[in-house]
Structures are given as C-alpha cells and as structure tokens.
C-alpha cells in the first residue's frame, strides 16, 4: 500500500519539513507528497473552490481521507484499524488531503471515504502534515505490534 499526502501550500525548510521527512522515512509504506499552490489573491470562496479542484485533479485511485476539524476524531488504534481495512481490501494507494487556510471545498468533503479530525482546534497546515506523518507511523507500529505506541 502507498500513501499520498496532497496538501494546499508549501512545506518550507525548517523543523516541520524535517519532522515530516523523518516520519515519512520510517513508514513501511511509500509516501508521496503533492503540494497544491495556494491562491492567496482570490476571495476565500473562490480560493477554496479552485484549491479543491486542483486537489481533486491530483487524487490517485483509492480511498480518500480528508483532514478537517469537522471530521471524526479517531484514536491512533482506530486509525490503524482503518488503514488495515483499506490495505486488506486491496487499496493500492490511500490519499490524505490537507486543505488551505479556508478549508476544503464541499465537493472534496463529499468525495471523502473518511473525514478525519485532529481535534476541534485550528492547526497550521505545516503542523498538520507533521501530525499526520507521525500518526501514520504510529499506525504502522500498532499494526506491527511494535512498542512505539503506548496508548
């Protein structure tokens, strides 16, 4: 199984980029990161639609997990179970979508197999990428029975 993280915005050099790379390298699944350009000059409603269209054009075949604070707040174990189910059902690639500052287009949310939340707080997209990479690594260790996870 492969993981594809599609995110609006660019991960700049520094600690978040380094942490994302660290957790990505630890994954047993190949991870591809795709960045969608932010549309800062457009009005918010137009920006969300254009970013959503660009994001959906880049989606691989397979399950789509959209990160949004309106989503389901899963435990690490439940996320691991979800990934195992996708894997066991033959998914070649699982895509994770991270929106821009104004969130996701309704069409992107509607296309999701799972809308996942990391809590009700608003997080900078650079930190969300790091948190996602860490949770993916944690899920892989849970599935492998590795002692990294002590939940």
ChimeraX commands (.cxc) that place a marker at each C-alpha (Angstrom):
marker #1 position 0.00,0.00,0.00 radius 0.5
marker #1 position 1.14,3.51,-0.79 radius 0.5
marker #1 position 0.32,6.78,0.97 radius 0.5
marker #1 position -0.23,10.02,-0.91 radius 0.5
marker #1 position -0.46,13.29,1.04 radius 0.5
marker #1 position -1.97,16.07,-1.06 radius 0.5
marker #1 position -1.76,19.43,0.66 radius 0.5
marker #1 position -2.55,23.01,-0.19 radius 0.5
marker #1 position 0.52,25.14,0.47 radius 0.5
marker #1 position 4.22,24.54,0.51 radius 0.5
marker #1 position 6.18,22.95,3.35 radius 0.5
marker #1 position 9.07,25.37,3.84 radius 0.5
marker #1 position 12.52,24.45,5.06 radius 0.5
marker #1 position 12.83,24.07,8.81 radius 0.5
marker #1 position 11.63,21.91,11.66 radius 0.5
marker #1 position 8.22,20.92,10.22 radius 0.5
marker #1 position 9.78,19.81,6.93 radius 0.5
marker #1 position 12.49,17.87,8.77 radius 0.5
marker #1 position 9.98,16.14,11.06 radius 0.5
marker #1 position 7.71,15.26,8.13 radius 0.5
marker #1 position 10.71,13.73,6.33 radius 0.5
marker #1 position 11.78,11.82,9.46 radius 0.5
marker #1 position 8.39,10.17,10.00 radius 0.5
marker #1 position 7.89,9.58,6.27 radius 0.5
marker #1 position 11.17,7.66,6.06 radius 0.5
marker #1 position 10.14,5.45,8.99 radius 0.5
marker #1 position 6.94,4.32,7.30 radius 0.5
marker #1 position 6.79,0.83,5.83 radius 0.5
marker #1 position 4.56,2.28,3.09 radius 0.5
marker #1 position 6.00,4.56,0.39 radius 0.5
marker #1 position 4.77,8.12,0.91 radius 0.5
marker #1 position 4.38,10.71,-1.83 radius 0.5
marker #1 position 3.71,14.36,-1.01 radius 0.5
marker #1 position 1.94,16.56,-3.55 radius 0.5
marker #1 position 1.72,20.30,-2.97 radius 0.5
marker #1 position -1.07,22.45,-4.40 radius 0.5
marker #1 position -0.33,26.14,-4.86 radius 0.5
marker #1 position -2.20,28.49,-2.55 radius 0.5
marker #1 position -4.45,31.03,-4.23 radius 0.5
marker #1 position -3.86,33.93,-1.86 radius 0.5
marker #1 position -5.22,36.72,-4.05 radius 0.5
marker #1 position -8.66,35.19,-4.66 radius 0.5
marker #1 position -11.65,35.82,-2.37 radius 0.5
marker #1 position -11.98,32.96,0.17 radius 0.5
marker #1 position -14.94,31.22,-1.52 radius 0.5
marker #1 position -13.20,31.29,-4.91 radius 0.5
marker #1 position -9.89,30.22,-3.37 radius 0.5
marker #1 position -11.46,27.18,-1.67 radius 0.5
marker #1 position -13.15,26.08,-4.91 radius 0.5
marker #1 position -10.00,26.47,-7.03 radius 0.5
marker #1 position -7.78,24.76,-4.47 radius 0.5
marker #1 position -10.35,21.96,-4.19 radius 0.5
marker #1 position -10.45,21.47,-7.95 radius 0.5
marker #1 position -6.66,21.34,-8.11 radius 0.5
marker #1 position -6.54,18.90,-5.21 radius 0.5
marker #1 position -9.17,16.58,-6.67 radius 0.5
marker #1 position -7.36,16.50,-10.05 radius 0.5
marker #1 position -4.32,15.06,-8.27 radius 0.5
marker #1 position -6.14,12.30,-6.38 radius 0.5
marker #1 position -4.98,8.76,-7.08 radius 0.5
marker #1 position -7.46,5.90,-7.30 radius 0.5
marker #1 position -8.29,4.53,-3.88 radius 0.5
marker #1 position -9.65,5.66,-0.53 radius 0.5
marker #1 position -9.60,9.38,0.28 radius 0.5
marker #1 position -9.14,10.66,3.82 radius 0.5
marker #1 position -9.80,14.39,4.14 radius 0.5
marker #1 position -8.39,16.16,7.19 radius 0.5
marker #1 position -10.87,18.69,8.50 radius 0.5
marker #1 position -11.78,19.82,12.01 radius 0.5
marker #1 position -15.41,18.89,11.32 radius 0.5
marker #1 position -14.40,15.27,10.88 radius 0.5
marker #1 position -14.25,12.22,13.12 radius 0.5
marker #1 position -11.68,12.32,15.90 radius 0.5
marker #1 position -10.17,8.81,15.79 radius 0.5
marker #1 position -7.84,7.23,18.29 radius 0.5
marker #1 position -4.49,6.07,16.96 radius 0.5
marker #1 position -5.72,2.48,17.24 radius 0.5
marker #1 position -8.85,3.29,15.22 radius 0.5
marker #1 position -6.76,4.98,12.53 radius 0.5
marker #1 position -4.53,1.89,12.40 radius 0.5
marker #1 position -7.62,-0.30,12.02 radius 0.5
marker #1 position -8.90,1.93,9.22 radius 0.5
marker #1 position -5.60,1.71,7.35 radius 0.5
marker #1 position -5.53,-2.06,7.86 radius 0.5
marker #1 position -9.04,-2.32,6.41 radius 0.5
marker #1 position -8.03,-0.26,3.35 radius 0.5
marker #1 position -4.92,-2.43,2.93 radius 0.5
marker #1 position -6.83,-5.69,3.41 radius 0.5
marker #1 position -9.48,-4.58,0.89 radius 0.5
marker #1 position -6.74,-4.19,-1.73 radius 0.5
marker #1 position -6.21,-0.42,-1.79 radius 0.5
marker #1 position -3.03,0.29,-3.72 radius 0.5
marker #1 position -2.94,3.91,-2.55 radius 0.5
marker #1 position -4.62,5.82,0.28 radius 0.5
marker #1 position -4.77,9.60,-0.23 radius 0.5
marker #1 position -4.82,12.12,2.62 radius 0.5
marker #1 position -5.96,15.65,1.72 radius 0.5
marker #1 position -4.99,18.73,3.73 radius 0.5
marker #1 position -6.79,21.94,2.77 radius 0.5
marker #1 position -5.68,25.52,2.77 radius 0.5
marker #1 position -6.35,28.27,5.29 radius 0.5
marker #1 position -10.06,28.40,4.45 radius 0.5
marker #1 position -10.64,24.65,4.48 radius 0.5
marker #1 position -11.97,22.25,1.87 radius 0.5
marker #1 position -14.48,22.66,-0.92 radius 0.5
marker #1 position -17.78,20.87,-0.27 radius 0.5
marker #1 position -17.05,18.61,-3.26 radius 0.5
marker #1 position -13.80,17.45,-1.66 radius 0.5
marker #1 position -15.53,16.66,1.63 radius 0.5
marker #1 position -18.28,14.81,-0.24 radius 0.5
marker #1 position -15.69,12.69,-2.10 radius 0.5
marker #1 position -14.05,11.51,1.14 radius 0.5
marker #1 position -14.24,7.95,2.39 radius 0.5
marker #1 position -13.34,9.39,5.79 radius 0.5
marker #1 position -13.23,12.96,7.11 radius 0.5
marker #1 position -10.62,12.88,9.86 radius 0.5
marker #1 position -10.10,15.45,12.59 radius 0.5
marker #1 position -7.09,16.07,14.79 radius 0.5
marker #1 position -9.40,17.87,17.23 radius 0.5
marker #1 position -11.57,20.96,17.15 radius 0.5
marker #1 position -8.61,23.36,17.26 radius 0.5
marker #1 position -7.33,25.03,14.12 radius 0.5
marker #1 position -3.81,23.88,13.21 radius 0.5
marker #1 position -1.33,25.40,10.76 radius 0.5
marker #1 position -1.15,23.18,7.67 radius 0.5
marker #1 position 2.59,22.66,8.21 radius 0.5
marker #1 position 1.95,21.17,11.65 radius 0.5
marker #1 position -0.94,19.07,10.34 radius 0.5
marker #1 position 1.43,17.45,7.87 radius 0.5
marker #1 position 3.83,16.56,10.69 radius 0.5
marker #1 position 0.99,15.29,12.89 radius 0.5
marker #1 position -0.33,13.19,10.01 radius 0.5
marker #1 position 3.08,11.69,9.24 radius 0.5
marker #1 position 3.56,10.82,12.92 radius 0.5
marker #1 position 0.09,9.25,13.18 radius 0.5
marker #1 position 0.73,7.20,10.03 radius 0.5
marker #1 position 4.00,5.98,11.53 radius 0.5
marker #1 position 2.26,5.25,14.84 radius 0.5
marker #1 position -0.47,3.32,13.00 radius 0.5
marker #1 position 2.15,1.24,11.23 radius 0.5
marker #1 position 3.82,0.40,14.55 radius 0.5
marker #1 position 0.46,-0.55,16.09 radius 0.5
marker #1 position -0.22,-2.89,13.19 radius 0.5
marker #1 position 3.27,-4.39,13.51 radius 0.5
marker #1 position 2.96,-4.86,17.29 radius 0.5
marker #1 position 5.95,-2.57,17.84 radius 0.5
marker #1 position 6.37,-0.97,21.29 radius 0.5
marker #1 position 6.49,2.63,19.93 radius 0.5
marker #1 position 2.80,3.04,20.73 radius 0.5
marker #1 position 1.93,3.03,24.42 radius 0.5
marker #1 position -1.67,4.30,24.25 radius 0.5
marker link #1:1,2 radius 0.2
marker link #1:2,3 radius 0.2
marker link #1:3,4 radius 0.2
marker link #1:4,5 radius 0.2
marker link #1:5,6 radius 0.2
marker link #1:6,7 radius 0.2
marker link #1:7,8 radius 0.2
marker link #1:8,9 radius 0.2
marker link #1:9,10 radius 0.2
marker link #1:10,11 radius 0.2
marker link #1:11,12 radius 0.2
marker link #1:12,13 radius 0.2
marker link #1:13,14 radius 0.2
marker link #1:14,15 radius 0.2
marker link #1:15,16 radius 0.2
marker link #1:16,17 radius 0.2
marker link #1:17,18 radius 0.2
marker link #1:18,19 radius 0.2
marker link #1:19,20 radius 0.2
marker link #1:20,21 radius 0.2
marker link #1:21,22 radius 0.2
marker link #1:22,23 radius 0.2
marker link #1:23,24 radius 0.2
marker link #1:24,25 radius 0.2
marker link #1:25,26 radius 0.2
marker link #1:26,27 radius 0.2
marker link #1:27,28 radius 0.2
marker link #1:28,29 radius 0.2
marker link #1:29,30 radius 0.2
marker link #1:30,31 radius 0.2
marker link #1:31,32 radius 0.2
marker link #1:32,33 radius 0.2
marker link #1:33,34 radius 0.2
marker link #1:34,35 radius 0.2
marker link #1:35,36 radius 0.2
marker link #1:36,37 radius 0.2
marker link #1:37,38 radius 0.2
marker link #1:38,39 radius 0.2
marker link #1:39,40 radius 0.2
marker link #1:40,41 radius 0.2
marker link #1:41,42 radius 0.2
marker link #1:42,43 radius 0.2
marker link #1:43,44 radius 0.2
marker link #1:44,45 radius 0.2
marker link #1:45,46 radius 0.2
marker link #1:46,47 radius 0.2
marker link #1:47,48 radius 0.2
marker link #1:48,49 radius 0.2
marker link #1:49,50 radius 0.2
marker link #1:50,51 radius 0.2
marker link #1:51,52 radius 0.2
marker link #1:52,53 radius 0.2
marker link #1:53,54 radius 0.2
marker link #1:54,55 radius 0.2
marker link #1:55,56 radius 0.2
marker link #1:56,57 radius 0.2
marker link #1:57,58 radius 0.2
marker link #1:58,59 radius 0.2
marker link #1:59,60 radius 0.2
marker link #1:60,61 radius 0.2
marker link #1:61,62 radius 0.2
marker link #1:62,63 radius 0.2
marker link #1:63,64 radius 0.2
marker link #1:64,65 radius 0.2
marker link #1:65,66 radius 0.2
marker link #1:66,67 radius 0.2
marker link #1:67,68 radius 0.2
marker link #1:68,69 radius 0.2
marker link #1:69,70 radius 0.2
marker link #1:70,71 radius 0.2
marker link #1:71,72 radius 0.2
marker link #1:72,73 radius 0.2
marker link #1:73,74 radius 0.2
marker link #1:74,75 radius 0.2
marker link #1:75,76 radius 0.2
marker link #1:76,77 radius 0.2
marker link #1:77,78 radius 0.2
marker link #1:78,79 radius 0.2
marker link #1:79,80 radius 0.2
marker link #1:80,81 radius 0.2
marker link #1:81,82 radius 0.2
marker link #1:82,83 radius 0.2
marker link #1:83,84 radius 0.2
marker link #1:84,85 radius 0.2
marker link #1:85,86 radius 0.2
marker link #1:86,87 radius 0.2
marker link #1:87,88 radius 0.2
marker link #1:88,89 radius 0.2
marker link #1:89,90 radius 0.2
marker link #1:90,91 radius 0.2
marker link #1:91,92 radius 0.2
marker link #1:92,93 radius 0.2
marker link #1:93,94 radius 0.2
marker link #1:94,95 radius 0.2
marker link #1:95,96 radius 0.2
marker link #1:96,97 radius 0.2
marker link #1:97,98 radius 0.2
marker link #1:98,99 radius 0.2
marker link #1:99,100 radius 0.2
marker link #1:100,101 radius 0.2
marker link #1:101,102 radius 0.2
marker link #1:102,103 radius 0.2
marker link #1:103,104 radius 0.2
marker link #1:104,105 radius 0.2
marker link #1:105,106 radius 0.2
marker link #1:106,107 radius 0.2
marker link #1:107,108 radius 0.2
marker link #1:108,109 radius 0.2
marker link #1:109,110 radius 0.2
marker link #1:110,111 radius 0.2
marker link #1:111,112 radius 0.2
marker link #1:112,113 radius 0.2
marker link #1:113,114 radius 0.2
marker link #1:114,115 radius 0.2
marker link #1:115,116 radius 0.2
marker link #1:116,117 radius 0.2
marker link #1:117,118 radius 0.2
marker link #1:118,119 radius 0.2
marker link #1:119,120 radius 0.2
marker link #1:120,121 radius 0.2
marker link #1:121,122 radius 0.2
marker link #1:122,123 radius 0.2
marker link #1:123,124 radius 0.2
marker link #1:124,125 radius 0.2
marker link #1:125,126 radius 0.2
marker link #1:126,127 radius 0.2
marker link #1:127,128 radius 0.2
marker link #1:128,129 radius 0.2
marker link #1:129,130 radius 0.2
marker link #1:130,131 radius 0.2
marker link #1:131,132 radius 0.2
marker link #1:132,133 radius 0.2
marker link #1:133,134 radius 0.2
marker link #1:134,135 radius 0.2
marker link #1:135,136 radius 0.2
marker link #1:136,137 radius 0.2
marker link #1:137,138 radius 0.2
marker link #1:138,139 radius 0.2
marker link #1:139,140 radius 0.2
marker link #1:140,141 radius 0.2
marker link #1:141,142 radius 0.2
marker link #1:142,143 radius 0.2
marker link #1:143,144 radius 0.2
marker link #1:144,145 radius 0.2
marker link #1:145,146 radius 0.2
marker link #1:146,147 radius 0.2
marker link #1:147,148 radius 0.2
marker link #1:148,149 radius 0.2
marker link #1:149,150 radius 0.2
marker link #1:150,151 radius 0.2
view
